[in-house]
Amino acid sequence: MTAKSTIGFIGLGIMGRHMAGHILAAGYPLQVYNRTAAKAAPLVEQGAVLAENPGALAAACDVVITIVGYPADVEEVYFGDNGIIANARPGTVLVDMTTSSPELAQRIAAAAAGKGLAALDAPVSGGDIGARDGKLAIMVGGAAETFDSVLPVFETMGARIALMGPAGAGQHTKMANQIAIASTMLAVSESLSYAEAAGLDPAKVIEVVGTGAAASFLLNGLGPKIAARDYAPGFFVHHFVKDMSIALSEAERMGLDLPGLALARSLYQKLVDGGYGEEGTQALFRVYCGLTATGEAA
Ligand code: NAP
């Protein structure tokens, strides 16, 4: 890979539009594709080329990056009609940054190897703000030489980039991340629910305890949104339920009991069932308010 290598980017949602923007800003020729083509317009205005489908994009690129929604979306863009695997040129590096299953990452790596391609799973953490600021944590699974070859592209999007092991290790690391977030979101919601019930000003509580031992990215970053009943999405509830479901089935496969994760998934599922799946993960607080539409105590 060189500074002139053409990069392809598929999935221009909350995360992908910023990540692709950083690659373009770094000077790489960029091809883009998204299910809803209109979301590509800002990047096309800045010089990116809009491809007709994932296969056409893959055939024209040296590195193909994807960050779509669900494992089923990943399957479609890699293995579907006009998909990446069937159309990429030998030597192309495929990088899936979607939060998806370790098993699918291994399947993509095996299919890629069979066609003379290389593949990495490289999910991210840091949210929409981390994507916007180019400060994501990027956790990678795959071969060291492939990792080294695309590191300069990762560096346009991330601040902490690590090779975690072979294919699937990036996704396993992301699951460890999501498991930590699941119970922390319960803790943040319960802490603020208690503070409000005790008649405290939640903003002031966050300000004070957010500098002590309870400080966290989630309390300090999402706590103020909860206090303001701002449930606009940075990270969709329905995507988080997807992640927790993958983590629970991996844990089950390993014979591991994770009761905190199971409880968090069941409470987040209530949000989805209540019609709040398109809100941000801080909307968990609604559960502690009786799931009222305003997010205020019932
Ligand atoms: P999003 O806004 O829904 O973006 C996903 C994008 O992928 C959408 O633009 C969607 O197209 C496109 N897409 C889906 N299936 C496709 C397909 N088959 N072909 C082409 N394009 C397709 O979600 P996001 O928040 O950016 O999250 C993307 C992934 O990153 C998810 O796996 C999520 O779990 C993970 N993630 C998110 C965050 C976060 O804070 N948001 C943080 C870390 C990881 P449409 O425009 O047509 O819907």
Boltz pocket constraint, residues with backbone or C-beta under 6 A from the ligand:
constraints:
  - pocket:
      binder: B
      contacts: [[A, 10], [A, 11], [A, 12], [A, 13], [A, 14], [A, 15], [A, 16], [A, 33], [A, 34], [A, 35], [A, 36], [A, 39], [A, 67], [A, 68], [A, 69], [A, 70], [A, 72], [A, 73], [A, 74], [A, 76], [A, 77], [A, 97], [A, 98], [A, 99], [A, 100], [A, 124], [A, 125], [A, 126], [A, 127], [A, 128], [A, 234], [A, 235], [A, 236], [A, 239], [A, 240], [A, 243]]
      max_distance: 6.0
